[in-house]
Amino acid sequence: MTTSTFPASHLQLKRAYLPVEPSDGVRILIDRLWPRGVSKAEAALDDWMKDIAPSTELREWFGHDPARWVEFERRYRAELRHHTAELDRIRDLARTKTVTLVYSAHDEEHNDAVVLKHVLLGETGS
């Protein structure tokens, strides 16, 4: 896994349902499922990293229930340890440009993108 860092300001999160802006930089969808009701043109994605998303089993178990957040974060972090190539690819991009992790969850505080951002920044869990 790559150890060099990048500016935290180069990594941002954005719901798939919000308008695309030039400041988004490289847009990467990090959900396993395509956002409902969003066309490929509207999404304006540069990449779709399905494999970095939580497993189907973990996503279904979590069900976006904030009461399960701490355990979801722990389990998702464990899953991410098996995706070093994808993590390194995002870090490499973020060294030189803005990267926006695009997600579809309604809850902006309790979702996989939040965990992924913390992992990419080297931050510890809750």
RABELDA-V482725 format. One record per helix or strand of 3 or more residues. SS is the DSSP state (h for helix, s for strand). FROM is the first residue (numbers start at 1). TO is the last residue. If there is no record, write none. Layout:
BEGIN
ss = (SS;SS)
from = (FROM;FROM)
to = (TO;TO)
END
This chain:
BEGIN
ss = (h;s;h;s;h;h;h;h;h;s;h)
from = (8;11;22;26;40;50;56;66;84;99;112)
to = (10;15;24;29;43;52;62;80;94;103;120)
END
